[in-house]
Amino acid sequence: MAGTVHFHLQNNQMTDVNVSVFDDRTGRQVLDTVPLNQDETVDVEVVADSDGKGAAHWLFASSDGSVNSNKQQTDIEEGDNCTLG
């Protein structure tokens, strides 16, 4: 069974957003439109590769449409702190 990587995803935007996260190794959606207030953090878990690193991408948008973007990050290590943008 494959290992997992746990990381923290912080909303570094100027507004509250909804965020969805996808595990790039499995294609599985691991967070589905989760509200994330400005400066708050959510914990995420993805499958690790043979080197113990994860890869994910996330989509985020504010309810008023002022923020609507995405980001991909590879080589995520256990306990990493990642930001939305």
N, C-alpha and C positions, 0 to 999 in steps of 0.2 A: 504494500500500500504506500502511496506517495505521501511524503511529508507536507506540512503546510508552513506558510509564512504569515505571521500576524504583523500588521503595520497600522499606523495611525494616519488618518487623512484629515487635515485641518482646512477649514474654510478661511482662506486668506483674502477673500473678496471684500468689497466695500458694502456688501448687502447679504441678507439671508438668501440661501439657495436650496434647491432640491437637487440631490446628487444620486446618480446610478453608477455602479461600479461593475466591471466585467473582468473575469479572470481570463487572461490571454492564453493561458496554457490549455484550459478546458473549454473556453467560450461561454462558460456559465455566468449568468448574472448573479452577483453575490450581494449587491444592494440594489433595491428597486425604489427609486424616487424617494429617498429618505430626506426629510427636512434637516437642514444643517444651518444653524444660526451663525452669524459673523463671529469669527475667532473660536468657534466650537470645533471639537474633534470627534470623529467616529472611528471605531475600531473595525478593521477589515481583515479577512482571512482569505488567502489564495493558495493554490497548490504550488509547491516548490519544485524546481527542476533538480537534476542530479547534483548540482552545485549548491543546493539549498536556497536558491533565490527565486523570487516570484516576479511575475509580470502582470500588469493590469492597465486598463484604461478606464477613464471616467468621463461622464457627461454631466454638466451642471448648468442650471438656469435659475434665474430669479423669477418670482411670480409676476413682476412688472415688466419683464422682458429686457431690463437694462443689462443683464449679464446672461450670456448664452454661449458656452464654450465647451472644450474637451481637452484632455491631456492623456498621454500614454507614458508609462514609466516601466522600465525593465530593470533587472538587477536589484529588486527590492529585497532587503535583508530583514531578518527577524527584528522587530522593534523599531524599524525605521519610522521617521516622521516625514510624511509627504504632504504637500500642499496642493490645493485644487489647480491653481494656475501657475 
